[in-house]
């Protein structure tokens, strides 16, 4: 008798849960823009911390520009200002226009007018800094598209240039310290080091992504960037926010 009543109560709770889920889904379908804006605002308040610079490594054969654009736009709503999007062979570097179009579409879809006031600049050539005549727009979002030529090869090029400067007596050997190299690289890129990297796809390595700049970077993995939802992405940021980085202590 008691077991029958308990089963009825459980069935009632399950049915009530299904009804609530159906109601929530119907709201998101009927009012998609308003619902997603409220969700993003709520999620951003709940995050313990947000990276200033987010790195994204795509180690998948197929690229979904709409999903990459969603990741960028959600991150902008959360407060991210710099992005480094990396694929080994540089496919994305050859498609900056297509990516920008998808980002513009995702902004209209997910963000309210206030969040759309920022200026998004895509850099497919890291030799062109985000600063113009020493001026930097605080409402500017900078996205650099990277490949293997910007990772290890970039460090090789930096080493070669420093050696040339020593040979021409522009620098002294004793001046080349880790902190000096760090400063030199930052002067070239004008991007801060990424605090967080999210790697999409299989593989337990970073595939040559900016080896010098990620010494202190938190790295998280996800199975795929295809069809990633806002909640799944937010969960990754929550994981980052709850991670305590001890830096060797």
URHU-V733506 format. One record per residue. N is the residue number from 0. D_FIRST is the distance of its C-alpha to the first C-alpha in Angstrom with 2 decimals. Layout:
BEGIN
n = [N:N]
d_first = [D_FIRST:D_FIRST]
END
This chain:
BEGIN
n = [0:1:2:3:4:5:6:7:8:9:10:11:12:13:14:15:16:17:18:19:20:21:22:23:24:25:26:27:28:29:30:31:32:33:34:35:36:37:38:39:40:41:42:43:44:45:46:47:48:49:50:51:52:53:54:55:56:57:58:59:60:61:62:63:64:65:66:67:68:69:70:71:72:73:74:75:76:77:78:79:80:81:82:83:84:85:86:87:88:89:90:91:92:93:94:95:96:97:98:99:100:101:102:103:104:105:106:107:108:109:110:111:112:113:114:115:116:117:118:119:120:121:122:123:124:125:126:127:128:129:130:131:132:133:134:135:136:137:138:139:140:141:142:143:144:145:146:147:148:149:150:151:152:153:154:155:156:157:158:159:160:161:162:163:164:165:166:167:168:169:170:171:172:173:174:175:176:177:178:179:180:181:182:183:184:185:186:187:188:189:190:191:192:193:194:195:196:197:198:199:200:201:202:203:204:205:206:207:208:209:210:211:212:213:214:215:216:217:218:219:220:221:222:223:224:225:226:227:228:229:230:231:232:233:234:235:236:237:238:239:240:241:242:243:244:245:246:247:248]
d_first = [0.00:3.79:5.41:5.19:6.50:8.74:10.02:10.87:12.69:14.47:15.56:16.81:18.83:20.24:21.31:22.83:24.68:26.07:27.22:29.00:30.66:31.86:33.26:35.06:36.55:37.74:39.54:41.24:42.42:43.69:45.26:45.95:48.87:47.51:44.11:45.73:48.21:45.51:43.58:46.77:47.66:44.27:44.35:47.93:47.07:44.30:46.59:47.90:51.21:52.84:55.67:59.02:59.86:57.26:58.23:56.58:57.30:56.64:56.69:55.60:57.86:56.73:57.05:55.04:57.20:54.55:52.07:54.82:55.79:52.23:52.16:55.48:54.59:51.25:53.17:55.83:53.23:51.99:55.59:57.03:60.80:61.95:60.71:61.95:60.68:61.69:61.88:64.12:66.31:66.77:65.30:64.10:67.54:69.04:66.66:66.81:67.37:64.30:62.12:63.57:62.80:59.15:58.96:60.47:57.91:55.00:56.41:56.43:52.90:51.24:53.47:54.52:58.22:58.55:57.42:59.68:62.81:63.22:65.83:64.66:67.38:66.97:69.36:69.86:72.91:72.34:76.07:75.65:74.12:71.81:74.37:77.27:80.42:78.46:76.17:72.42:70.28:67.21:65.35:66.16:63.59:65.27:63.97:65.92:65.43:66.10:66.76:67.96:71.46:70.21:68.40:70.29:73.36:73.38:73.46:76.29:78.21:77.79:79.06:82.02:82.91:82.81:85.06:87.48:87.58:88.39:91.11:92.63:92.36:90.07:87.67:88.07:86.08:84.88:83.49:80.95:77.92:74.19:74.15:77.24:75.73:72.56:74.65:76.75:73.76:72.27:75.64:75.61:72.10:71.57:67.83:65.95:64.11:60.59:57.88:55.23:55.39:52.61:53.24:51.80:51.74:51.94:54.26:54.32:57.67:59.23:61.74:64.73:63.40:65.81:65.94:67.77:65.70:62.26:62.92:60.46:58.21:54.46:53.51:50.11:49.18:47.24:46.85:48.65:50.06:49.27:46.62:45.82:43.79:44.55:41.35:42.18:45.70:44.62:42.39:45.58:47.40:44.61:44.96:48.70:48.31:46.16:48.56:50.91:54.32:56.26:59.44:60.15:59.32]
END
